[in-house]
Amino acid sequence: MKTGGQLIVDALEANGIDRVFCVPGESYLAVLDALHDSPIKTVVCRQEGGAAMMADCEGRLTGKPGICFVTRGPGATNASAGVHIAMQDSIPMILFIGQVASHAREREAFQEVDYRAFFGPIAKWATEIDDPARVPEIVTRAFAVATSGRPGPVVISLPEDMLTAEADAPAPRPFTPVTTRPGHPEMEKLYELLNNAKRPFAILGGTRWDEASVSAFQRAAEEWALPVACSFRRQMLFDHLHPCYAGDVGIGPNPKLAAAIKESDLVLLIGGRFGEMPSSDYTLLKSPYPDQTLVHVHADAEELGRVYRPDLAIHATPAAFATEFAKTKPHAVPDWEPRTEELHANYLDWSTPPVSGPGAVQMGPIMQHLEDVLSDDAIFTNGAGNYATWIHRFHRFRRFATQGAPTSGSMGYGVPAAVSAKLRFPEREVIAFAGDGCFMMNGQEFATAVQYDLPIIVIVVNNGIYGTIRMHQEREYPGRVSGTDLRNPDFAALARAYGGHGETVKETGEFVEAFKRARESGKPAIIEIQLDPEAITPVKTLTDIREKR
């Protein structure tokens, strides 16, 4: 006989979980007690949104569900931000929520929420366990749901009395992963389409990749001389210095890259949904009928034909497809090879940082210095804001599992993601980028980095405004500033107050030594870059945007 709390922990252990993220609550004390005697490490976070984002980043970098525990009511609603990220980004994650006791249900008891109703639209599955004997069944199913097809978050509500009740339940077993593979007829058809194409193009996205499949696809692209782009914030799926790489299809893509996709006669879309942001509002591929011949590869059959009608639909995980595609060879030397070389040259030009701009701090040289001193396995994390353009455009990703950034465009992600990444890969450098507004949304998780001695480096790009919103505001309502100015703390002093290392950069030349001191400190560090608000993008100022309106 075991309690529901003990059965939950047993099921996590059986499924290979070695770390959970949480903010404690009295509603699931039985689980916390069971974790006390478990080899599973418990990471105590400072706010449930940050804890859920840490779990998301765990799933994002490993492909295995990140696990988060939060308490009922405000704990659960705080965590919903991380659930929404995981859903839109197709990330495997399981959120466990302490719930009111069964006898108090539907009385609007203290902190009571109907979690099926609340999380139903933003989770892949939301359920509640009312019988401890069913814990092994439901938790095993949760792992299967979170990882199969198009991955996503599962939410499980845990009534307090269920967690303390005892049951004679079966010993939990690990879930069985489900992989869909491309069929022979589909691969034959793809082979025919590619050999008859004149201007093919491949776009990589989504999840369910791993290091081996990324490498396999890279070899295949090289064999076919195939130009390859990565979807928005999926840049770790292809080596940016590989001669086939053409750039990222994100917000404000290289115009030459966008033109090349539109002019292609065959687009091979692998793993991703190619939603509103990477498709430039469904203009690169028109919905529902693209101008180009479309081959769409996706692990979830429901995504094939959902937005775009493909000429060839291949129901397969990206990893399984890449393995099979790597076995193919063109029947002759592709005649589009010069086009691929030109597209890579365009990318190299596009991704070369500018050396000048408004104000005393120039982000271009700072980005170039990071490229010069960081190794290929360094992990970059970030939330949302115009500052992120500096990473997406000018950092050249080389390896898988080096990018933690939400395709949903959620602010506040960078710091908790950096904590998660450093816990999983302690031997690698982890650099978090955040705007001043972005940092203040989950910056308290810097305290978590200090508590667990995680020497992450957070680069806060401080321009004193909600920059992206100000940019749109100046374009739509020039000169009418409203609701976008910020008065910020001294971020370097804040780092020191937490017990970390703090630096302030007011001129470009100060960054090199500041970054060196941050690395050598051995502590979690914040480097505040005081950026002129006029430097709103790498190529445009706020004045440019306002006057061109």
C-alpha positions in Angstrom: 0.0 0.0 0.0 1.3 3.4 -1.0 -0.1 6.9 -0.9 -1.0 8.8 -4.0 1.9 11.1 -3.5 4.4 8.1 -3.3 2.8 6.6 -6.4 3.3 9.9 -8.3 7.0 9.9 -7.5 7.3 6.2 -8.3 5.8 6.8 -11.8 8.2 9.7 -12.4 11.2 7.6 -11.5 9.9 4.7 -13.7 9.8 7.2 -16.6 13.4 8.3 -16.2 12.8 11.7 -14.5 15.7 12.9 -12.5 14.7 16.5 -11.9 11.4 18.4 -11.2 10.8 22.2 -10.9 8.4 23.5 -8.3 7.0 26.2 -6.1 5.8 24.4 -3.0 2.3 24.4 -1.8 0.3 22.8 1.0 -2.0 21.2 -1.5 0.7 18.7 -2.6 2.7 18.2 0.6 2.4 14.4 0.2 4.3 14.6 -3.1 7.0 16.8 -1.6 7.4 14.3 1.3 7.8 11.4 -1.2 10.4 13.4 -3.1 12.4 13.7 0.1 13.4 10.0 -0.2 13.7 10.0 -4.0 16.8 10.3 -6.1 14.8 12.9 -8.1 16.3 16.4 -7.6 13.8 19.1 -6.6 14.5 22.6 -7.9 12.7 25.2 -5.8 11.7 28.2 -7.9 10.5 31.7 -7.0 7.3 32.0 -9.2 5.2 29.4 -10.9 5.5 31.0 -14.3 9.3 30.7 -14.1 9.1 27.1 -12.8 6.8 26.1 -15.8 9.2 27.8 -18.2 12.1 25.9 -16.7 10.2 22.7 -17.4 9.5 23.8 -20.9 13.2 24.5 -21.6 14.0 21.0 -20.2 11.6 19.5 -22.7 12.9 21.8 -25.5 16.6 20.9 -25.1 16.1 17.1 -24.4 12.9 16.0 -26.1 11.8 14.4 -22.7 9.0 15.9 -20.7 9.9 18.6 -18.3 8.1 18.2 -15.0 6.6 21.0 -12.9 4.7 21.0 -9.6 2.6 24.0 -8.5 -0.1 24.6 -5.9 -3.8 25.3 -6.6 -5.4 28.6 -7.7 -2.9 31.4 -8.1 -0.1 28.8 -8.4 -1.7 27.1 -11.3 -2.8 30.3 -13.0 0.7 31.7 -12.7 2.0 28.5 -14.4 -0.3 28.9 -17.3 2.2 31.2 -19.1 4.6 28.2 -19.4 1.8 25.9 -20.5 0.8 28.2 -23.3 4.5 28.4 -24.5 4.8 24.6 -24.5 1.5 24.2 -26.4 2.4 26.7 -29.2 6.0 25.5 -29.3 5.1 21.8 -29.4 7.2 21.0 -26.2 6.7 17.9 -24.1 5.9 19.0 -20.5 3.8 17.8 -17.6 2.3 20.2 -15.0 1.1 18.7 -11.8 -1.3 20.9 -9.8 -2.3 20.4 -6.2 -6.1 20.6 -6.0 -8.7 21.1 -3.2 -9.9 18.0 -1.4 -12.6 16.0 -3.1 -15.3 16.8 -0.5 -14.9 20.5 -1.2 -15.2 20.3 -5.0 -17.6 22.7 -6.7 -18.2 24.8 -3.6 -15.7 27.4 -4.7 -13.4 26.2 -2.0 -10.2 28.1 -1.1 -8.2 28.6 -4.3 -10.4 26.2 -6.2 -10.3 26.2 -10.1 -11.7 23.7 -12.6 -8.4 22.8 -14.3 -10.0 20.8 -17.1 -11.9 23.9 -18.1 -9.1 26.4 -17.4 -6.3 24.5 -19.2 -8.4 22.7 -21.8 -7.8 25.2 -24.6 -4.0 25.7 -24.0 -2.9 22.1 -23.1 -2.8 19.0 -25.1 -4.6 17.1 -22.3 -5.9 18.3 -18.9 -7.2 15.8 -16.4 -7.6 14.9 -12.7 -6.7 11.8 -10.7 -9.5 11.0 -8.3 -8.3 7.5 -7.3 -4.7 6.8 -6.2 -4.8 3.3 -7.7 -5.0 5.0 -11.2 -1.8 7.0 -10.7 0.5 4.7 -12.7 -2.0 4.5 -15.6 -2.7 8.2 -15.9 0.9 9.3 -15.4 2.2 6.8 -18.0 -0.5 8.1 -20.4 0.6 11.6 -19.7 4.1 10.8 -20.8 2.8 9.2 -24.0 0.5 12.1 -24.8 3.1 14.8 -24.1 5.7 13.1 -26.4 3.7 11.6 -29.3 2.5 13.1 -32.5 2.8 16.8 -32.1 4.3 17.1 -28.5 2.7 19.4 -26.0 1.9 20.0 -22.3 -0.2 17.8 -20.1 -1.9 19.1 -17.0 -2.8 16.8 -14.1 -4.8 17.9 -11.1 -4.1 16.2 -7.8 -6.9 16.4 -5.2 -5.2 16.7 -1.8 -7.0 13.8 -0.2 -6.1 11.5 -3.2 -2.4 12.2 -2.5 -2.7 11.1 1.1 -5.0 8.1 0.5 -3.4 4.7 0.2 -3.9 2.2 -2.6 -2.5 -1.2 -3.8 -1.6 0.0 -7.3 0.5 -1.9 -9.9 4.2 -1.0 -10.1 4.6 1.7 -12.8 6.3 1.0 -16.1 7.9 3.5 -18.5 5.8 4.7 -21.3 6.3 3.4 -24.8 7.5 6.1 -27.3 5.7 6.2 -30.6 7.5 7.0 -33.8 5.9 7.4 -37.2 8.2 6.7 -40.2 7.9 7.7 -43.9 6.6 5.0 -46.2 8.4 3.7 -49.2 5.8 5.2 -51.7 6.2 8.7 -50.1 9.9 8.6 -50.3 9.8 7.5 -53.9 7.5 10.4 -54.7 9.7 12.8 -52.9 12.7 11.5 -54.8 10.8 12.1 -58.1 9.8 15.6 -57.1 13.3 16.6 -56.1 14.9 15.2 -59.2 12.5 17.2 -61.4 12.8 20.4 -59.4 14.7 23.5 -60.6 14.6 25.7 -57.5 13.9 23.5 -54.4 14.1 24.8 -50.8 13.9 23.1 -47.4 12.6 24.6 -44.2 13.2 22.9 -40.9 11.1 23.5 -37.8 9.1 21.9 -35.0 10.3 19.5 -32.4 11.1 15.7 -32.2 14.6 16.2 -33.6 17.8 15.0 -32.0 21.5 15.5 -32.5 21.7 12.4 -34.8 18.8 13.4 -37.0 20.1 17.0 -37.3 23.4 15.5 -38.5 21.7 13.1 -40.9 19.6 15.8 -42.5 22.7 18.0 -42.8 24.5 15.2 -44.7 21.5 14.7 -47.0 21.3 18.5 -47.7 24.9 18.4 -48.7 24.4 15.4 -51.0 21.5 17.2 -52.7 23.1 20.7 -52.5 19.8 21.7 -51.0 19.3 25.2 -49.6 18.0 25.0 -46.1 16.4 27.6 -43.8 15.3 27.2 -40.2 11.9 28.3 -38.9 11.4 31.0 -36.3 13.5 30.2 -33.2 14.4 26.8 -34.5 17.9 27.8 -35.6 19.7 25.1 -33.7 18.4 22.6 -36.3 21.2 23.4 -38.9 24.8 24.5 -38.8 24.7 28.2 -39.9 28.2 27.9 -41.4 27.3 24.9 -43.5 27.4 25.9 -47.2 23.7 24.9 -47.6 22.4 27.2 -44.9 20.4 30.1 -46.2 19.1 31.8 -43.1 16.2 31.8 -40.6 12.6 32.4 -41.6 11.6 34.5 -38.6 10.3 37.9 -37.9 11.7 40.3 -40.5 13.6 37.7 -42.6 16.3 38.6 -45.1 14.4 40.0 -48.1 16.6 37.9 -50.4 15.7 34.8 -48.4 12.0 35.6 -48.5 12.2 36.1 -52.3 14.0 32.8 -52.8 11.3 30.9 -50.9 8.6 32.6 -53.0 10.4 31.8 -56.2 11.0 28.2 -55.3 9.2 25.5 -57.3 9.4 22.9 -54.5 9.3 23.6 -50.7 10.2 20.7 -48.4 8.7 21.7 -45.0 10.0 19.4 -42.3 8.7 19.2 -38.7 7.1 22.6 -38.4 3.6 24.0 -38.8 5.0 27.2 -40.5 2.5 29.4 -38.7 1.9 33.1 -38.8 5.4 34.4 -37.8 7.7 32.2 -39.9 5.4 32.4 -42.9 5.3 36.2 -42.8 1.6 36.2 -42.2 1.1 33.3 -44.7 2.7 35.1 -47.6 5.8 33.0 -48.1 3.5 30.0 -48.5 0.0 31.0 -49.3 -2.8 29.4 -47.4 -4.5 27.1 -48.2 -2.9 26.6 -51.7 0.8 27.5 -52.0 2.2 28.6 -55.3 5.1 26.2 -54.8 4.8 22.4 -54.9 4.7 21.6 -51.1 6.0 18.5 -49.4 5.0 18.6 -45.7 6.6 16.2 -43.2 5.0 16.2 -39.8 4.7 13.8 -36.9 1.0 14.6 -36.3 -1.5 13.7 -39.1 -3.8 16.4 -38.0 -1.2 19.1 -38.9 -1.0 17.8 -42.5 -3.5 19.8 -44.5 -4.6 21.8 -41.6 -3.3 25.2 -42.9 -1.7 24.3 -46.2 -2.7 21.7 -48.7 0.5 19.7 -49.4 1.1 18.0 -52.8 2.8 15.3 -50.8 2.1 14.7 -47.1 4.5 12.5 -45.2 3.3 11.4 -41.8 6.6 11.0 -39.9 8.7 12.4 -37.1 11.5 14.7 -38.3 14.1 12.3 -36.9 12.7 9.3 -38.7 12.3 11.3 -41.9 15.9 12.6 -41.8 17.3 9.1 -41.3 15.5 7.9 -44.4 16.2 11.0 -46.5 19.9 10.7 -45.7 19.8 7.4 -47.7 18.8 9.1 -50.9 21.1 10.5 -53.6 20.3 12.6 -56.7 20.5 10.9 -60.0 22.8 13.7 -61.2 24.7 16.6 -59.9 21.9 19.1 -59.0 21.9 22.1 -61.3 20.7 24.4 -58.5 24.0 24.2 -56.7 25.1 27.8 -57.7 21.7 29.1 -56.3 22.5 27.4 -53.0 25.9 28.9 -52.8 24.5 32.3 -53.5 21.9 32.0 -50.8 24.5 31.0 -48.3 26.6 34.0 -49.3 23.5 36.2 -48.8 23.1 34.8 -45.3 26.7 35.5 -44.4 26.3 39.0 -45.5 23.0 39.4 -43.7 24.4 38.0 -40.4 27.5 40.2 -40.3 26.9 42.6 -37.4 26.9 46.4 -38.1 29.7 48.4 -36.6 27.9 51.7 -36.0 24.6 53.0 -34.8 23.1 55.6 -32.5 24.3 56.1 -28.9 27.5 55.2 -27.0 26.9 51.4 -27.0 27.0 49.5 -30.3 25.4 46.1 -30.2 27.2 44.9 -33.4 30.7 44.7 -31.9 29.3 43.1 -28.8 27.7 40.4 -30.8 30.9 39.9 -32.8 32.9 39.5 -29.6 30.5 36.8 -28.3 30.9 35.0 -31.6 34.7 35.2 -31.2 35.0 33.9 -27.6 32.1 31.5 -27.1 32.3 27.8 -28.1 29.9 26.1 -30.5 28.1 24.4 -27.7 27.2 27.5 -25.7 23.5 27.8 -25.1 21.6 31.0 -25.8 18.2 31.7 -24.2 15.9 34.6 -24.6 12.3 35.8 -24.2 10.7 38.3 -26.5 11.5 41.9 -27.6 13.4 43.7 -30.3 16.6 42.9 -28.5 16.2 39.3 -29.6 16.9 40.3 -33.2 20.6 40.7 -32.3 20.7 37.0 -31.4 18.5 35.6 -34.1 20.2 37.5 -36.9 23.8 37.7 -35.8 24.6 34.6 -33.7 25.5 31.7 -35.9 24.2 28.6 -34.3 26.3 25.5 -35.0 24.9 22.7 -32.9 21.7 21.1 -31.7 20.4 21.9 -28.2 21.9 25.4 -28.1 18.8 27.5 -28.4 16.0 28.1 -25.8 13.6 30.7 -27.1 9.8 30.6 -27.3 8.2 30.7 -30.8 5.0 31.9 -29.0 6.8 35.2 -28.4 6.5 35.1 -24.6 8.4 37.6 -22.5 10.2 36.6 -19.3 11.5 33.3 -20.7 15.2 33.9 -20.9 16.3 33.8 -17.3 14.3 30.7 -16.1 15.3 28.9 -19.4 18.9 29.7 -18.6 18.6 28.2 -15.1 17.1 25.0 -16.6 19.7 24.8 -19.4 22.6 25.2 -16.9 21.2 22.5 -14.6 20.9 20.1 -17.5 24.3 21.0 -19.1 26.5 22.3 -16.3 29.7 21.9 -18.4 28.4 24.4 -21.0 28.2 28.1 -21.0 24.7 29.5 -20.9 24.0 33.1 -22.0 20.5 34.6 -21.4 19.5 37.7 -23.3 16.7 39.9 -21.9 15.3 43.3 -22.5 14.7 45.5 -19.5 11.0 44.8 -19.7 11.5 41.1 -20.4 13.9 40.6 -17.5 11.5 42.1 -15.0 8.8 39.6 -15.8 10.7 36.6 -14.4 14.0 38.1 -13.3 13.4 36.8 -9.8 14.6 33.4 -11.0 18.1 34.8 -10.9 17.8 34.0 -7.2 17.3 30.4 -8.2 20.5 30.5 -10.2 22.3 31.9 -7.1 20.7 29.3 -4.8 22.0 26.4 -7.0 25.3 28.0 -7.8 24.6 28.2 -11.6 27.0 30.6 -13.2 24.7 31.8 -16.0 25.4 35.1 -17.7 22.3 37.4 -18.2 22.8 40.2 -20.7 20.1 42.8 -20.0 19.7 45.1 -23.0 18.2 48.2 -21.2 16.8 50.9 -23.4 14.2 52.1 -20.8 11.2 51.3 -22.9 9.0 48.4 -24.0 10.9 48.5 -27.3 8.8 46.4 -29.6 5.6 48.1 -28.6 7.2 51.5 -28.9 8.4 50.6 -32.4 4.9 49.7 -33.5 3.5 52.8 -31.6 5.8 55.1 -33.5 4.8 53.6 -36.8 1.1 53.7 -36.2 0.8 56.8 -33.9 4.0 58.8 -34.5 5.0 61.1 -31.6 2.2 59.9 -29.4 4.0 58.0 -26.7 1.7 56.2 -24.3 2.3 53.3 -21.9 5.7 52.3 -23.1 8.3 54.2 -21.0 10.0 52.3 -18.1 12.0 53.4 -15.1 14.3 50.5 -14.2 16.5 49.5 -11.3 20.3 49.3 -11.3 20.5 45.8 -12.8 24.1 45.3 -11.8 23.4 46.3 -8.2 20.4 44.0 -8.3 22.7 41.1 -9.3 25.0 41.8 -6.4 22.0 42.1 -4.0 21.0 38.6 -5.0 24.5 37.3 -4.4 25.7 37.3 -8.0 28.1 39.3 -10.1 27.0 42.6 -11.7 28.4 44.8 -14.5 27.2 47.9 -16.3 28.2 48.7 -19.8 27.7 52.4 -20.9 30.2 52.4 -23.8 30.9 49.7 -26.4 34.5 49.2 -25.4 33.6 48.3 -21.8 31.8 45.1 -22.8 34.9 42.9 -23.4 36.3 43.3 -19.9 32.9 43.2 -18.3 32.1 39.9 -20.0 35.5 38.5 -19.0 35.0 39.5 -15.4 31.5 37.9 -15.4 32.9 34.6 -16.8 35.7 34.6 -14.2 33.5 35.4 -11.3 32.1 31.9 -11.2 28.8 33.3 -10.1 25.5 34.0 -11.8 26.1 37.4 -13.5 24.1 40.2 -14.9 25.6 42.5 -17.5 23.5 45.6 -18.0 23.9 47.2 -21.4 22.6 50.7 -21.5 21.4 51.0 -25.0 20.1 54.2 -26.6 16.4 53.7 -27.3 16.9 55.1 -30.8 18.8 51.8 -31.6 15.5 50.0 -31.9 16.6 47.6 -34.6 20.0 46.8 -36.2 19.2 49.0 -39.2 16.4 51.4 -38.1 16.1 54.1 -35.4 12.9 55.2 -33.8 13.2 58.5 -35.6 13.4 56.6 -38.9 10.2 54.7 -38.1 8.4 57.8 -37.0 9.4 60.0 -39.9 8.7 57.3 -42.6 5.2 57.0 -41.3 
